[in-house]
Amino acid sequence: MTPVVYDAAVLVAADRNTRSVWVEHRVRLEGGIVPVVPSPVVVQVSRSPTQVQLRRLLRGCDVLSLTEQRAHSAGRLLGRAGSRDVVDAVVADTAAELRADVVTGDHADIRRLLDAADASGRIIDV
C-alpha cells in the first residue's frame, strides 16, 4: 500500500474528534500503513498539553524530524513552486521523498508543491 503523510488539517480534525478522520486513520493502521507526520506539522497545531486527541493520533504515527538535509530540500521546493508556506513545503517534500499520498485540507497549495517536486502522490482531502 502507498504510504501517507498527514498535514495540519488532519491533526486539527483529530483534535476536534472528527469521526471520519479517526475512522480513516484506523483503517490505515489496520492496513499496515503508519502515517508520517513531519515535525513542523506538530509545531503548527500543538498549543496545549491538554490536546489529548492530538497526542492520541500522534501515537499511531511516525513523527519525522526535520533534519538539515530535509530543511534544504523543502527550501528548494519552496523556490521551485514559488510558495511561502514552509510547513506545506515540508509536507510535500516528505511525500515526494517517500512516494506517499498526502492527506490535507489545503489541496491547491499541496498540489502545486507536489507538481514542483515531480511527485505523483495523490491528494486525499480531509
C-alpha positions in Angstrom: 0.0 0.0 0.0 1.0 3.6 -0.6 2.5 5.5 2.4 0.6 8.6 3.6 1.7 11.9 5.0 -0.6 14.0 7.2 -0.7 17.7 7.1 -2.0 20.1 9.9 -5.7 19.8 8.9 -5.7 16.1 9.8 -4.2 16.8 13.3 -6.7 19.7 13.9 -9.6 17.5 12.8 -8.4 14.6 15.1 -8.0 17.1 18.0 -11.6 18.1 17.4 -12.6 14.5 17.4 -13.9 14.4 13.8 -15.2 10.9 13.4 -14.3 10.5 9.7 -10.6 11.3 10.4 -10.5 8.7 13.2 -12.2 6.1 11.0 -9.8 6.7 8.1 -6.8 6.7 10.5 -7.8 3.4 12.0 -8.3 1.8 8.5 -4.8 2.9 7.6 -3.3 1.4 10.8 -5.2 -1.8 10.4 -4.0 -2.0 6.8 -0.4 -1.7 7.9 0.1 1.9 6.9 1.7 4.1 9.7 1.0 7.7 8.7 4.0 10.1 8.6 3.8 13.5 10.2 6.7 15.9 9.7 7.6 17.5 13.0 6.9 21.1 11.8 3.2 20.0 11.3 3.1 19.2 15.0 4.6 22.6 15.8 1.8 24.2 13.7 -1.0 22.6 15.7 0.3 21.9 19.2 -0.9 24.5 21.6 -1.5 22.8 24.9 -0.7 19.6 26.9 -4.5 19.1 27.2 -4.8 18.3 23.5 -5.4 14.6 24.3 -6.9 13.7 21.0 -3.9 15.2 19.1 -1.5 13.2 21.2 -3.6 10.1 20.8 -3.4 10.4 17.0 0.3 11.0 17.0 0.9 7.8 19.0 -0.3 6.0 15.8 2.0 8.0 13.5 5.7 8.2 12.7 6.7 11.8 13.5 9.6 12.6 11.2 12.3 15.0 12.4 13.2 18.0 10.2 16.9 17.3 9.5 19.1 19.9 7.9 19.0 17.9 4.7 15.2 17.8 4.7 15.1 21.6 5.5 17.3 22.4 2.5 15.2 20.1 0.3 12.0 21.8 1.4 13.5 25.2 0.9 14.5 24.3 -2.7 10.9 23.1 -3.3 9.5 26.4 -2.0 11.7 28.2 -4.5 10.6 26.0 -7.4 6.9 26.3 -6.5 7.0 30.0 -5.8 5.4 29.3 -2.5 5.9 30.6 1.0 4.3 28.1 3.3 7.2 26.3 5.0 5.1 23.6 6.6 3.3 22.7 3.4 6.7 22.5 1.6 8.0 20.1 4.3 4.8 18.0 3.9 5.1 17.9 0.1 8.8 17.3 0.1 8.3 14.4 2.6 5.6 12.9 0.4 7.9 13.2 -2.7 10.7 11.5 -0.8 8.5 8.7 0.4 6.4 8.4 -2.8 3.4 9.0 -0.5 -0.1 10.3 -0.7 -0.9 13.5 1.3 -4.0 13.9 3.5 -4.7 17.6 3.6 -7.1 20.4 3.9 -5.0 22.6 1.6 -5.5 20.8 -1.8 -4.4 23.6 -4.1 -1.1 24.5 -2.3 -0.1 20.9 -1.8 -0.8 20.1 -5.4 1.3 23.0 -6.6 4.2 21.8 -4.4 3.8 18.2 -5.4 3.9 19.2 -9.0 7.0 21.3 -8.5 8.6 18.2 -6.8 7.6 16.0 -9.7 5.8 13.8 -7.2 3.0 11.6 -8.3 1.3 11.1 -5.0 -2.5 11.5 -4.6 -4.1 14.2 -2.5 -6.7 13.0 -0.1 -9.0 15.7 1.2 -9.8 15.9 4.9 
